Structure formats: C-alpha cells, structure tokens
Amino acid sequence: MNRIGLIVVGIVLVLMTAMSTLFVVDQRNFAVVYSLGEIKEVIAEPGLKFKLPPPLQNVVFVDRRTQTLDSPETRPIFTAEKQSLVIDWLIKWRITEPRQFIRNTGVDLRNAEARLSPIVQAAFNEEVTKRTVRAMLSTERDKVMQGVMQRLADDAKNFGIQIVDVRIKRVDFAATITESIYRRMESERKRVANELRSQGGADGEKIRADAEKQREVILAEAYREAQKVKGEGDAKASAIYAESFGRDPQFAQFYRSLEAYRSTFRSKSDVMVLDPSSDFFKAMRGASGGGAAAASPRGK
C-alpha cells in the first residue's frame, strides 16, 4: 500500500513538473522568460511554449497592445504672451522592446505611465511657450502635437516603447483669468456691434438721401411733363374755342356768360348784391331785356 502511494505521489510530481514547463503565449502579450532572476528570452510569437521548471525559469507576461495615457492633472502653461492656459492631452503608446521596458520600469504599466507623464507635460510646456493664445486655440494645434511627438521619440526609445499618437483634448484659460477674458471678449464684441450699427446707420441715411433725391427728380420731371401736356392741351383747346367762337360770336358770348354763372353760383349759400340791369345779367334777361329784369339779386 505504501508502495502504491509513493507511485501515485511520484506520478503527480512528474505531471506537475511537466505542466510547469509548458505555457501558452497569447497574441496580446509578450512572454518574458526569467532564468534565476535574469531575462533569458522574450517570446512574441503566440502558441504553446516550453521552459525549465521553477525555480530555474519563470514566465512573466507583458501587455503588447496600444495603451492610452491621459493627462493626470491640469497644470497651467504660460504662452509666449505670458497668458496661462490649461491643456488636457492624451498619448497612445505601446511596448516595442520588452527587455528595455522591463529594465527601466518593470512589468507594471502604471510605473511606466507615472514616469512618462512628467516627460509629456514638459514637452507640452516647451511647445506651448513658443506660441500665442490665438495659435493654441485655432491655427497651430497640429504643429504642437507633432512637436510633442518628436520630442518624445528619443525618450520613448529609452523606455522601450513607441509613441503612436499625441492628441490635445481641450485648451482653456486658467480659472483665475477666465472671467477677465470673457469680459474683454464681451467688450470687444460690443465695440464691433456698435461699429456695425454706426456703419449701418450711415449707409441707411445715405440710401434714404439718395432715394429722396431720386424722388424729387422724378416728381420734377413728372410735373414738367404734366405742365407740358397741359399747356399743349390748353393751346389746342384755345385754338378750338377761337375757331368755334369765330364762327358765331353771339354764341361765344352766351357760352362765356353761362360759364361765369356756373362759377359764381356754385354754392347755394353764396350771396351777391348786384344791379339787375348790369351786363352780368344780360344773358339772363334775354334779347328783349325783360324776363329776368325782375330777378332777385340773390344768387341761386
């Protein structure tokens, strides 16, 4: 019985030893094989691999995927104009040299990020201090990111990593000067608005003056044309009257008397005091002088 137990224990030990010599490398990781505390081999190819049993050899896995490092804190950075800006950034990086990476930071990625953050912040400081606020807010963001990426290239090699990308997430003024900046922007916008209103008012007055001038010219031309047409009409009417009255002078005199009566007795409330025998009532008296001789001097 003791012999069987020993055999079973021996078999278990052999299996455990055999299993400790096998390990699987995932395609997302590097496998680092240590031999008595020293890096013996770095395996990048995925699959089933062999090693010596512990404690002769041990395996540590390091993530080979692209990592993201965000700015841990928002420190103000001064521009070329001595204005304080707060920049939020992120970088994308991955391990390319596992041996170099482990020698500098160990296998914990957080150690690498803790050492990399101040280097990235310093690179941003150097790029931002050469530029103005306007450039940082609009025109030269891409140049800043490219400059930071170039500055990080040598440091990244020392860490055994590669900087894949650098991005600026946000650029803002520091809280201490934000309010004053907003007030200055507001006053600037008001000044521009007042200038636009003044310019609009001046243009409006110019347009109204031009329209008034055109109106006066049009009215004057229309009045001149009307007077011309009226004069021509009066001339033609006078010629027609003269021709007609020349044929019958007595009818002409009678027609003119009727026109005078029509103009004089236009309103029923008009009152005239005249001698009935005057020439004004000659047409009303008729040819014999009677008829209208007894007519009242009160106009009707």
C-alpha positions in Angstrom: 0.0 0.0 0.0 2.8 2.4 0.8 4.5 1.5 -2.4 1.3 2.4 -4.4 1.1 5.7 -2.6 4.6 6.5 -3.4 4.0 5.7 -7.1 0.9 8.0 -7.1 2.8 10.8 -5.4 5.7 10.3 -7.9 3.3 10.4 -10.9 1.6 13.6 -9.5 5.0 15.2 -9.0 6.1 14.3 -12.6 2.8 15.7 -14.0 3.2 18.9 -12.0 6.8 19.3 -13.2 5.8 18.6 -16.8 2.9 21.2 -16.6 5.2 23.8 -15.1 7.4 23.5 -18.2 4.5 24.4 -20.5 2.9 27.8 -21.0 0.8 29.5 -23.6 1.7 32.8 -25.2 -1.3 35.0 -26.1 -1.1 37.2 -29.2 -1.9 40.2 -27.0 1.2 39.7 -24.8 4.9 39.3 -24.7 6.2 36.3 -22.7 9.4 37.2 -20.8 11.3 34.1 -19.5 13.4 34.7 -16.4 16.3 32.4 -15.5 17.4 32.8 -11.9 16.2 36.5 -11.9 17.7 37.4 -15.3 15.8 37.8 -18.6 16.6 34.7 -20.6 14.2 35.1 -23.5 11.4 37.3 -24.8 8.8 35.4 -26.8 6.5 37.4 -29.1 5.0 34.5 -31.2 1.8 33.1 -29.8 1.4 29.4 -29.1 2.4 26.6 -26.7 6.0 27.1 -25.4 8.4 25.2 -23.2 10.7 26.3 -20.3 12.6 24.8 -17.4 10.5 24.2 -14.3 10.6 26.7 -11.4 12.7 27.9 -9.8 15.1 27.5 -12.7 12.9 29.5 -15.0 9.8 31.7 -14.6 7.5 33.5 -17.1 6.0 37.0 -16.9 3.6 38.3 -19.4 3.6 42.0 -20.6 0.7 43.6 -22.5 1.8 44.5 -26.1 -1.4 46.3 -27.0 -1.6 50.1 -27.5 -2.1 51.9 -24.2 -3.7 55.3 -23.5 -2.2 57.8 -21.1 -4.4 60.8 -20.1 -3.0 63.9 -18.5 -3.2 63.2 -14.8 -3.6 66.8 -13.7 -4.3 70.1 -15.4 -1.3 72.4 -14.7 -1.4 75.9 -16.2 1.1 76.5 -19.0 2.3 80.0 -20.0 2.2 81.1 -23.6 4.5 83.5 -25.4 2.2 86.3 -24.3 2.5 85.2 -20.6 -1.1 84.0 -20.7 -2.0 81.0 -18.6 -3.6 78.0 -20.4 -4.8 74.7 -19.2 -4.3 71.8 -21.7 -5.8 68.3 -21.4 -3.9 65.8 -23.5 -3.6 62.1 -24.2 -1.0 59.9 -25.8 -1.2 56.5 -27.4 1.8 54.2 -26.8 2.9 50.5 -26.9 5.8 48.4 -25.9 8.2 47.6 -28.7 11.3 46.4 -26.7 10.2 44.3 -23.7 13.7 43.9 -22.3 14.4 47.6 -22.3 10.9 48.3 -20.9 11.3 45.9 -18.0 14.8 47.1 -17.2 13.5 50.7 -16.9 10.1 50.4 -15.4 9.4 46.7 -14.5 6.4 44.8 -15.7 3.8 47.1 -14.2 2.4 49.5 -16.8 1.5 52.0 -14.1 5.1 52.5 -13.3 5.8 53.4 -17.0 2.9 55.9 -17.1 4.0 57.5 -13.8 7.4 58.2 -15.3 6.1 59.1 -18.7 3.5 61.7 -17.6 6.0 64.5 -16.4 8.0 64.0 -19.6 5.0 64.5 -21.8 4.0 67.6 -19.7 7.5 69.0 -20.1 7.3 68.5 -23.9 3.9 70.4 -24.0 5.4 73.2 -21.9 8.3 73.7 -24.4 5.9 73.7 -27.4 3.2 76.0 -25.8 5.6 78.6 -24.5 6.7 79.4 -28.1 3.2 80.2 -29.3 0.5 82.7 -28.7 -3.0 82.1 -27.3 -4.6 82.5 -30.7 -2.3 80.0 -32.2 -3.0 77.5 -29.5 -6.8 78.0 -29.7 -7.1 77.7 -33.5 -4.3 77.5 -36.0 -1.3 75.6 -34.6 -2.7 72.7 -32.6 -1.5 70.2 -35.1 2.0 71.7 -35.0 2.1 71.5 -31.2 1.1 67.8 -31.3 3.7 67.0 -33.9 6.4 68.8 -31.9 5.5 67.0 -28.7 5.6 63.6 -30.6 9.1 64.4 -32.0 10.4 65.5 -28.5 9.1 62.2 -27.0 10.6 60.0 -29.7 14.1 59.7 -28.0 12.7 59.3 -24.5 10.3 56.6 -25.7 13.2 54.6 -27.1 14.9 54.7 -23.7 11.8 53.3 -22.2 11.5 50.6 -24.9 8.2 51.9 -26.1 6.8 53.7 -29.2 4.6 56.8 -29.1 1.8 56.1 -31.5 -0.2 59.3 -31.3 -0.4 62.6 -29.4 -3.7 64.5 -29.0 -4.9 67.7 -27.4 -8.3 67.2 -25.9 -9.0 70.7 -24.6 -7.4 74.1 -24.4 -8.9 76.6 -22.0 -7.9 79.6 -19.9 -7.0 79.2 -16.3 -9.8 79.8 -13.9 -8.1 82.9 -12.5 -8.2 84.8 -15.8 -11.3 83.2 -17.4 -13.6 85.9 -16.1 -11.5 88.8 -17.2 -11.0 87.2 -20.7 -14.8 86.8 -21.0 -15.3 90.5 -20.1 -12.7 91.6 -22.6 -14.3 89.4 -25.3 -17.7 90.9 -24.4 -16.5 94.5 -24.6 -14.8 93.7 -27.9 -18.0 92.2 -29.4 -19.9 95.2 -28.2 -17.4 97.5 -29.8 -17.7 95.6 -33.1 -21.5 95.6 -32.8 -21.6 99.4 -32.2 -19.3 99.9 -35.2 -21.6 97.8 -37.4 -24.7 99.7 -36.2 -23.0 103.1 -36.9 -22.0 101.9 -40.3 -25.5 100.6 -40.9 -27.0 103.9 -39.8 -24.7 105.9 -42.1 -25.5 103.6 -45.0 -29.2 103.9 -44.2 -29.0 107.7 -44.2 -27.1 107.7 -47.5 -29.7 105.4 -49.1 -32.6 107.5 -47.8 -30.9 110.7 -49.1 -30.3 109.1 -52.5 -33.9 107.9 -52.6 -35.3 111.3 -51.6 -33.1 112.9 -54.3 -34.4 110.4 -56.9 -38.0 111.1 -55.7 -37.6 114.9 -56.1 -36.1 114.4 -59.6 -38.9 112.0 -60.6 -41.6 114.4 -59.3 -40.0 117.4 -61.0 -39.8 115.5 -64.3 -43.3 114.3 -63.9 -44.6 117.8 -63.1 -42.7 119.2 -66.1 -44.2 116.6 -68.4 -47.7 117.3 -66.9 -47.3 121.0 -67.4 -46.1 120.4 -70.9 -49.0 118.2 -71.7 -51.4 120.6 -70.0 -50.0 123.5 -72.0 -50.4 121.7 -75.2 -53.9 120.7 -74.3 -54.8 124.3 -73.3 -53.3 125.6 -76.5 -55.3 123.1 -78.5 -58.5 123.9 -76.5 -57.9 127.7 -77.1 -57.4 127.1 -80.8 -60.6 125.1 -80.9 -62.5 127.7 -78.9 -61.2 130.5 -81.0 -62.2 128.7 -84.2 -65.6 127.8 -82.9 -66.3 131.3 -81.4 -65.1 133.0 -84.5 -67.8 131.3 -86.5 -70.6 132.5 -84.0 -69.6 135.5 -81.8 -73.0 135.7 -80.2 -72.9 132.0 -79.1 -69.5 132.5 -77.8 -70.6 135.4 -75.6 -73.6 133.5 -74.4 -71.4 130.4 -73.5 -68.9 132.5 -71.6 -71.8 134.1 -69.6 -73.1 130.6 -68.7 -69.6 129.6 -67.6 -69.4 132.8 -65.5 -72.8 131.9 -63.9 -71.7 128.4 -63.2 -68.6 129.6 -61.4 -70.4 132.3 -59.5 -73.5 130.3 -58.3 -71.6 127.1 -57.4 -72.9 127.1 -53.8 -76.4 127.7 -52.6 -75.2 129.7 -49.6 -73.4 132.3 -51.8 -75.0 135.8 -51.7 -74.3 138.6 -54.2 -75.7 142.2 -54.3 -75.7 143.5 -57.9 -77.8 145.7 -60.1 -80.2 143.5 -62.1 -79.6 145.8 -65.1 -75.9 145.2 -65.2 -74.2 143.5 -68.0 -73.6 140.4 -65.8 -77.3 139.5 -66.1 -77.6 140.4 -69.7 -77.8 136.7 -70.8 -80.4 136.0 -68.2 -82.6 138.9 -69.3 -82.7 137.7 -72.8 -82.6 139.7 -76.1 -85.6 141.9 -75.1 -84.2 142.9 -71.8 -87.2 141.6 -69.9 -87.9 138.3 -68.4 -85.0 138.3 -65.9 -85.3 142.1 -65.2 -87.3 141.4 -62.0 -84.9 138.6 -61.0 -83.7 138.8 -57.4 -80.2 139.9 -56.8 -79.8 136.9 -54.5 -77.8 134.3 -56.4 -79.2 130.8 -56.7 
